Amino acid sequence: MRFLRGFIAGFIAGGLKIGISIFEWQAFEKVYCALKSETPYVFFQLWKLFKPATYWESKIWLVDVFIGVLFGCLFAILHDSLPGKRVVKGIFFGFIIWAIGEFPGTVKNFMLIPGEMTMLWIITGLINSLIIGVVIALVYELLWPERVIYSTTA
């Protein structure tokens, strides 16, 4: 039952990740456009390569849902060992998935991609991971709330 809750929470979070990704690309482009006036022309050409194109957006969305399900199942495994309750568990989990997955993968691109773009990716990755962690934690808890056992002593 634990993995079913994690699967469902991850599936919902994966769907939300699609919406977050679309919003991030739009916000990311606006921030980038504000920065590009001081950056070289090559940076502008590089940005065009990373802008989502319609023919592969559906593949990105499928990967986002898969990642959400994977994170949901991982949350089900780590649930008891995370500190706090609900939102705090989600924040810790989001930070863990960012620190292990998103941050190292983005930092290794620092030598290949201009620093401004790398920093934007690090920041948006952190925000994205924290939101996904909180959503997974809330949905996971809502699907089957923890039972409080009261003991009565005489």
Rosetta constraint file for C-alpha pairs under 8 A:
AtomPair CA 1 CA 5 HARMONIC 6.29 0.50
AtomPair CA 2 CA 6 HARMONIC 6.29 0.50
AtomPair CA 2 CA 76 HARMONIC 5.97 0.50
AtomPair CA 3 CA 7 HARMONIC 5.86 0.50
AtomPair CA 3 CA 73 HARMONIC 5.69 0.50
AtomPair CA 3 CA 76 HARMONIC 5.94 0.50
AtomPair CA 3 CA 77 HARMONIC 7.93 0.50
AtomPair CA 4 CA 8 HARMONIC 6.13 0.50
AtomPair CA 5 CA 9 HARMONIC 6.00 0.50
AtomPair CA 5 CA 72 HARMONIC 7.94 0.50
AtomPair CA 5 CA 76 HARMONIC 7.46 0.50
AtomPair CA 5 CA 140 HARMONIC 5.72 0.50
AtomPair CA 5 CA 143 HARMONIC 6.51 0.50
AtomPair CA 5 CA 144 HARMONIC 7.69 0.50
AtomPair CA 6 CA 10 HARMONIC 5.83 0.50
AtomPair CA 6 CA 69 HARMONIC 7.29 0.50
AtomPair CA 6 CA 71 HARMONIC 7.97 0.50
AtomPair CA 6 CA 72 HARMONIC 4.29 0.50
AtomPair CA 6 CA 73 HARMONIC 4.55 0.50
AtomPair CA 6 CA 74 HARMONIC 7.51 0.50
AtomPair CA 6 CA 75 HARMONIC 6.53 0.50
AtomPair CA 6 CA 76 HARMONIC 5.16 0.50
AtomPair CA 6 CA 136 HARMONIC 7.68 0.50
AtomPair CA 6 CA 140 HARMONIC 6.24 0.50
AtomPair CA 7 CA 11 HARMONIC 6.00 0.50
AtomPair CA 7 CA 69 HARMONIC 5.25 0.50
AtomPair CA 7 CA 70 HARMONIC 7.58 0.50
AtomPair CA 7 CA 72 HARMONIC 5.48 0.50
AtomPair CA 7 CA 73 HARMONIC 5.63 0.50
AtomPair CA 8 CA 12 HARMONIC 6.27 0.50
AtomPair CA 8 CA 69 HARMONIC 7.35 0.50
AtomPair CA 8 CA 72 HARMONIC 7.46 0.50
AtomPair CA 8 CA 140 HARMONIC 7.85 0.50
AtomPair CA 9 CA 13 HARMONIC 6.09 0.50
AtomPair CA 9 CA 69 HARMONIC 7.36 0.50
AtomPair CA 9 CA 72 HARMONIC 5.70 0.50
AtomPair CA 9 CA 135 HARMONIC 7.66 0.50
AtomPair CA 9 CA 136 HARMONIC 5.12 0.50
AtomPair CA 9 CA 137 HARMONIC 7.74 0.50
AtomPair CA 9 CA 139 HARMONIC 5.28 0.50
AtomPair CA 9 CA 140 HARMONIC 5.43 0.50
AtomPair CA 10 CA 14 HARMONIC 5.84 0.50
AtomPair CA 10 CA 65 HARMONIC 7.65 0.50
AtomPair CA 10 CA 67 HARMONIC 7.85 0.50
AtomPair CA 10 CA 68 HARMONIC 4.40 0.50
AtomPair CA 10 CA 69 HARMONIC 3.89 0.50
AtomPair CA 10 CA 70 HARMONIC 6.73 0.50
AtomPair CA 10 CA 71 HARMONIC 6.03 0.50
AtomPair CA 10 CA 72 HARMONIC 3.88 0.50
AtomPair CA 10 CA 73 HARMONIC 6.98 0.50
AtomPair CA 10 CA 136 HARMONIC 6.00 0.50
AtomPair CA 11 CA 15 HARMONIC 6.33 0.50
AtomPair CA 11 CA 65 HARMONIC 5.93 0.50
AtomPair CA 11 CA 66 HARMONIC 7.56 0.50
AtomPair CA 11 CA 68 HARMONIC 5.67 0.50
AtomPair CA 11 CA 69 HARMONIC 4.97 0.50
AtomPair CA 11 CA 72 HARMONIC 7.48 0.50
AtomPair CA 12 CA 16 HARMONIC 6.31 0.50
AtomPair CA 12 CA 68 HARMONIC 7.51 0.50
AtomPair CA 12 CA 136 HARMONIC 7.80 0.50
AtomPair CA 13 CA 17 HARMONIC 5.97 0.50
AtomPair CA 13 CA 65 HARMONIC 7.55 0.50
AtomPair CA 13 CA 68 HARMONIC 5.44 0.50
AtomPair CA 13 CA 69 HARMONIC 7.68 0.50
AtomPair CA 13 CA 72 HARMONIC 7.91 0.50
AtomPair CA 13 CA 132 HARMONIC 5.84 0.50
AtomPair CA 13 CA 135 HARMONIC 6.07 0.50
AtomPair CA 13 CA 136 HARMONIC 5.95 0.50
AtomPair CA 14 CA 18 HARMONIC 6.51 0.50
AtomPair CA 14 CA 64 HARMONIC 5.36 0.50
AtomPair CA 14 CA 65 HARMONIC 3.89 0.50
AtomPair CA 14 CA 66 HARMONIC 6.84 0.50
AtomPair CA 14 CA 67 HARMONIC 6.57 0.50
AtomPair CA 14 CA 68 HARMONIC 3.94 0.50
AtomPair CA 14 CA 69 HARMONIC 6.57 0.50
AtomPair CA 14 CA 132 HARMONIC 7.95 0.50
AtomPair CA 15 CA 19 HARMONIC 6.92 0.50
AtomPair CA 15 CA 64 HARMONIC 7.34 0.50
AtomPair CA 15 CA 65 HARMONIC 5.83 0.50
AtomPair CA 15 CA 68 HARMONIC 7.71 0.50
AtomPair CA 16 CA 20 HARMONIC 6.20 0.50
AtomPair CA 16 CA 132 HARMONIC 7.73 0.50
AtomPair CA 17 CA 21 HARMONIC 5.91 0.50
AtomPair CA 17 CA 64 HARMONIC 6.17 0.50
AtomPair CA 17 CA 65 HARMONIC 7.40 0.50
AtomPair CA 17 CA 68 HARMONIC 7.39 0.50
AtomPair CA 17 CA 128 HARMONIC 7.54 0.50
AtomPair CA 17 CA 132 HARMONIC 6.93 0.50
AtomPair CA 18 CA 22 HARMONIC 6.33 0.50
AtomPair CA 18 CA 61 HARMONIC 5.78 0.50
AtomPair CA 18 CA 64 HARMONIC 6.20 0.50
AtomPair CA 18 CA 65 HARMONIC 7.56 0.50
AtomPair CA 19 CA 23 HARMONIC 6.26 0.50
AtomPair CA 20 CA 24 HARMONIC 5.91 0.50
AtomPair CA 20 CA 128 HARMONIC 7.06 0.50
AtomPair CA 21 CA 25 HARMONIC 6.13 0.50
AtomPair CA 22 CA 26 HARMONIC 6.51 0.50
AtomPair CA 23 CA 27 HARMONIC 6.17 0.50
AtomPair CA 24 CA 28 HARMONIC 5.55 0.50
AtomPair CA 24 CA 124 HARMONIC 7.14 0.50
AtomPair CA 25 CA 29 HARMONIC 5.96 0.50
AtomPair CA 25 CA 51 HARMONIC 7.47 0.50
AtomPair CA 25 CA 52 HARMONIC 7.98 0.50
AtomPair CA 26 CA 30 HARMONIC 6.48 0.50
AtomPair CA 27 CA 31 HARMONIC 6.29 0.50
AtomPair CA 28 CA 32 HARMONIC 5.94 0.50
AtomPair CA 28 CA 120 HARMONIC 7.35 0.50
AtomPair CA 29 CA 33 HARMONIC 5.98 0.50
AtomPair CA 30 CA 34 HARMONIC 6.32 0.50
AtomPair CA 31 CA 35 HARMONIC 6.37 0.50
AtomPair CA 32 CA 36 HARMONIC 5.88 0.50
AtomPair CA 32 CA 117 HARMONIC 7.56 0.50
AtomPair CA 33 CA 37 HARMONIC 7.10 0.50
AtomPair CA 35 CA 39 HARMONIC 6.81 0.50
AtomPair CA 35 CA 116 HARMONIC 7.92 0.50
AtomPair CA 36 CA 40 HARMONIC 7.29 0.50
AtomPair CA 36 CA 43 HARMONIC 7.41 0.50
AtomPair CA 36 CA 44 HARMONIC 6.89 0.50
AtomPair CA 39 CA 43 HARMONIC 6.51 0.50
AtomPair CA 40 CA 44 HARMONIC 7.21 0.50
AtomPair CA 41 CA 45 HARMONIC 6.57 0.50
AtomPair CA 42 CA 46 HARMONIC 6.13 0.50
AtomPair CA 43 CA 47 HARMONIC 6.21 0.50
AtomPair CA 43 CA 114 HARMONIC 7.10 0.50
AtomPair CA 44 CA 48 HARMONIC 6.52 0.50
AtomPair CA 45 CA 49 HARMONIC 6.82 0.50
AtomPair CA 46 CA 50 HARMONIC 6.91 0.50
AtomPair CA 47 CA 51 HARMONIC 6.31 0.50
AtomPair CA 52 CA 56 HARMONIC 7.29 0.50
AtomPair CA 52 CA 57 HARMONIC 6.30 0.50
AtomPair CA 53 CA 57 HARMONIC 6.17 0.50
AtomPair CA 54 CA 58 HARMONIC 7.66 0.50
AtomPair CA 56 CA 60 HARMONIC 6.47 0.50
AtomPair CA 57 CA 61 HARMONIC 6.20 0.50
AtomPair CA 58 CA 62 HARMONIC 6.19 0.50
AtomPair CA 59 CA 63 HARMONIC 6.22 0.50
AtomPair CA 60 CA 64 HARMONIC 6.12 0.50
AtomPair CA 61 CA 65 HARMONIC 6.32 0.50
AtomPair CA 62 CA 66 HARMONIC 6.24 0.50
AtomPair CA 63 CA 67 HARMONIC 6.01 0.50
AtomPair CA 64 CA 68 HARMONIC 6.11 0.50
AtomPair CA 65 CA 69 HARMONIC 6.24 0.50
AtomPair CA 66 CA 70 HARMONIC 6.14 0.50
AtomPair CA 67 CA 71 HARMONIC 6.06 0.50
AtomPair CA 68 CA 72 HARMONIC 6.05 0.50
AtomPair CA 68 CA 132 HARMONIC 7.80 0.50
AtomPair CA 69 CA 73 HARMONIC 6.24 0.50
AtomPair CA 70 CA 74 HARMONIC 6.19 0.50
AtomPair CA 71 CA 75 HARMONIC 5.99 0.50
AtomPair CA 72 CA 76 HARMONIC 6.34 0.50
AtomPair CA 72 CA 136 HARMONIC 6.17 0.50
AtomPair CA 73 CA 77 HARMONIC 6.51 0.50
AtomPair CA 74 CA 78 HARMONIC 6.25 0.50
AtomPair CA 75 CA 79 HARMONIC 5.47 0.50
AtomPair CA 75 CA 93 HARMONIC 7.19 0.50
AtomPair CA 75 CA 136 HARMONIC 7.60 0.50
AtomPair CA 75 CA 137 HARMONIC 7.68 0.50
AtomPair CA 78 CA 82 HARMONIC 6.28 0.50
AtomPair CA 79 CA 89 HARMONIC 7.66 0.50
AtomPair CA 82 CA 89 HARMONIC 5.68 0.50
AtomPair CA 82 CA 92 HARMONIC 7.01 0.50
AtomPair CA 82 CA 93 HARMONIC 7.31 0.50
AtomPair CA 83 CA 88 HARMONIC 7.19 0.50
AtomPair CA 83 CA 89 HARMONIC 5.88 0.50
AtomPair CA 83 CA 92 HARMONIC 7.51 0.50
AtomPair CA 84 CA 88 HARMONIC 5.19 0.50
AtomPair CA 84 CA 89 HARMONIC 5.35 0.50
AtomPair CA 85 CA 89 HARMONIC 5.40 0.50
AtomPair CA 86 CA 90 HARMONIC 6.23 0.50
AtomPair CA 86 CA 134 HARMONIC 7.56 0.50
AtomPair CA 86 CA 137 HARMONIC 5.55 0.50
AtomPair CA 86 CA 138 HARMONIC 5.77 0.50
AtomPair CA 86 CA 141 HARMONIC 6.77 0.50
AtomPair CA 87 CA 91 HARMONIC 6.13 0.50
AtomPair CA 87 CA 134 HARMONIC 5.49 0.50
AtomPair CA 87 CA 137 HARMONIC 6.52 0.50
AtomPair CA 87 CA 138 HARMONIC 6.68 0.50
AtomPair CA 88 CA 92 HARMONIC 6.20 0.50
AtomPair CA 88 CA 134 HARMONIC 7.75 0.50
AtomPair CA 89 CA 93 HARMONIC 6.03 0.50
AtomPair CA 89 CA 133 HARMONIC 7.95 0.50
AtomPair CA 89 CA 134 HARMONIC 7.43 0.50
AtomPair CA 89 CA 137 HARMONIC 6.52 0.50
AtomPair CA 90 CA 94 HARMONIC 5.90 0.50
AtomPair CA 90 CA 130 HARMONIC 7.17 0.50
AtomPair CA 90 CA 132 HARMONIC 7.88 0.50
AtomPair CA 90 CA 133 HARMONIC 4.36 0.50
AtomPair CA 90 CA 134 HARMONIC 3.90 0.50
AtomPair CA 90 CA 135 HARMONIC 7.11 0.50
AtomPair CA 90 CA 136 HARMONIC 6.78 0.50
AtomPair CA 90 CA 137 HARMONIC 4.84 0.50
AtomPair CA 90 CA 138 HARMONIC 7.48 0.50
AtomPair CA 91 CA 95 HARMONIC 6.10 0.50
AtomPair CA 91 CA 130 HARMONIC 5.52 0.50
AtomPair CA 91 CA 131 HARMONIC 7.82 0.50
AtomPair CA 91 CA 133 HARMONIC 5.87 0.50
AtomPair CA 91 CA 134 HARMONIC 5.70 0.50
AtomPair CA 92 CA 96 HARMONIC 6.17 0.50
AtomPair CA 92 CA 133 HARMONIC 7.63 0.50
AtomPair CA 93 CA 97 HARMONIC 6.26 0.50
AtomPair CA 93 CA 130 HARMONIC 7.64 0.50
AtomPair CA 93 CA 133 HARMONIC 5.47 0.50
AtomPair CA 93 CA 134 HARMONIC 7.89 0.50
AtomPair CA 94 CA 98 HARMONIC 6.14 0.50
AtomPair CA 94 CA 126 HARMONIC 7.86 0.50
AtomPair CA 94 CA 129 HARMONIC 4.73 0.50
AtomPair CA 94 CA 130 HARMONIC 4.21 0.50
AtomPair CA 94 CA 131 HARMONIC 7.11 0.50
AtomPair CA 94 CA 132 HARMONIC 6.52 0.50
AtomPair CA 94 CA 133 HARMONIC 4.12 0.50
AtomPair CA 94 CA 134 HARMONIC 6.99 0.50
AtomPair CA 95 CA 99 HARMONIC 5.98 0.50
AtomPair CA 95 CA 126 HARMONIC 7.16 0.50
AtomPair CA 95 CA 129 HARMONIC 6.66 0.50
AtomPair CA 95 CA 130 HARMONIC 6.10 0.50
AtomPair CA 95 CA 133 HARMONIC 7.83 0.50
AtomPair CA 96 CA 100 HARMONIC 6.03 0.50
AtomPair CA 97 CA 101 HARMONIC 5.54 0.50
AtomPair CA 97 CA 102 HARMONIC 6.97 0.50
AtomPair CA 97 CA 129 HARMONIC 6.65 0.50
AtomPair CA 98 CA 102 HARMONIC 4.67 0.50
AtomPair CA 98 CA 103 HARMONIC 5.76 0.50
AtomPair CA 98 CA 125 HARMONIC 6.84 0.50
AtomPair CA 98 CA 126 HARMONIC 5.88 0.50
AtomPair CA 98 CA 129 HARMONIC 5.70 0.50
AtomPair CA 98 CA 130 HARMONIC 7.88 0.50
AtomPair CA 99 CA 103 HARMONIC 5.31 0.50
AtomPair CA 99 CA 104 HARMONIC 7.11 0.50
AtomPair CA 100 CA 104 HARMONIC 6.71 0.50
AtomPair CA 101 CA 105 HARMONIC 6.41 0.50
AtomPair CA 102 CA 106 HARMONIC 6.15 0.50
AtomPair CA 102 CA 122 HARMONIC 7.48 0.50
AtomPair CA 102 CA 125 HARMONIC 6.22 0.50
AtomPair CA 102 CA 126 HARMONIC 7.70 0.50
AtomPair CA 103 CA 107 HARMONIC 6.03 0.50
AtomPair CA 103 CA 122 HARMONIC 6.21 0.50
AtomPair CA 103 CA 125 HARMONIC 7.52 0.50
AtomPair CA 103 CA 126 HARMONIC 7.99 0.50
AtomPair CA 104 CA 108 HARMONIC 6.22 0.50
AtomPair CA 105 CA 109 HARMONIC 7.06 0.50
AtomPair CA 106 CA 110 HARMONIC 7.10 0.50
AtomPair CA 106 CA 118 HARMONIC 6.55 0.50
AtomPair CA 106 CA 121 HARMONIC 6.83 0.50
AtomPair CA 106 CA 122 HARMONIC 6.43 0.50
AtomPair CA 107 CA 118 HARMONIC 7.02 0.50
AtomPair CA 107 CA 122 HARMONIC 7.75 0.50
AtomPair CA 109 CA 113 HARMONIC 5.81 0.50
AtomPair CA 109 CA 118 HARMONIC 7.10 0.50
AtomPair CA 110 CA 114 HARMONIC 6.69 0.50
AtomPair CA 110 CA 115 HARMONIC 6.12 0.50
AtomPair CA 110 CA 118 HARMONIC 5.99 0.50
AtomPair CA 113 CA 117 HARMONIC 6.82 0.50
AtomPair CA 113 CA 118 HARMONIC 6.61 0.50
AtomPair CA 114 CA 118 HARMONIC 6.50 0.50
AtomPair CA 115 CA 119 HARMONIC 6.07 0.50
AtomPair CA 116 CA 120 HARMONIC 6.30 0.50
AtomPair CA 117 CA 121 HARMONIC 6.20 0.50
AtomPair CA 118 CA 122 HARMONIC 6.21 0.50
AtomPair CA 119 CA 123 HARMONIC 6.22 0.50
AtomPair CA 120 CA 124 HARMONIC 6.03 0.50
AtomPair CA 121 CA 125 HARMONIC 5.75 0.50
AtomPair CA 122 CA 126 HARMONIC 6.23 0.50
AtomPair CA 123 CA 127 HARMONIC 6.34 0.50
AtomPair CA 124 CA 128 HARMONIC 5.93 0.50
AtomPair CA 125 CA 129 HARMONIC 5.97 0.50
AtomPair CA 126 CA 130 HARMONIC 6.11 0.50
AtomPair CA 127 CA 131 HARMONIC 6.22 0.50
AtomPair CA 128 CA 132 HARMONIC 6.14 0.50
AtomPair CA 129 CA 133 HARMONIC 5.96 0.50
AtomPair CA 130 CA 134 HARMONIC 6.18 0.50
AtomPair CA 131 CA 135 HARMONIC 6.14 0.50
AtomPair CA 132 CA 136 HARMONIC 6.07 0.50
AtomPair CA 133 CA 137 HARMONIC 6.15 0.50
AtomPair CA 134 CA 138 HARMONIC 6.10 0.50
AtomPair CA 135 CA 139 HARMONIC 6.03 0.50
AtomPair CA 136 CA 140 HARMONIC 5.80 0.50
AtomPair CA 137 CA 141 HARMONIC 6.13 0.50
AtomPair CA 138 CA 142 HARMONIC 6.05 0.50
AtomPair CA 139 CA 143 HARMONIC 6.09 0.50
AtomPair CA 140 CA 144 HARMONIC 6.91 0.50
AtomPair CA 141 CA 145 HARMONIC 4.95 0.50
AtomPair CA 141 CA 146 HARMONIC 6.99 0.50
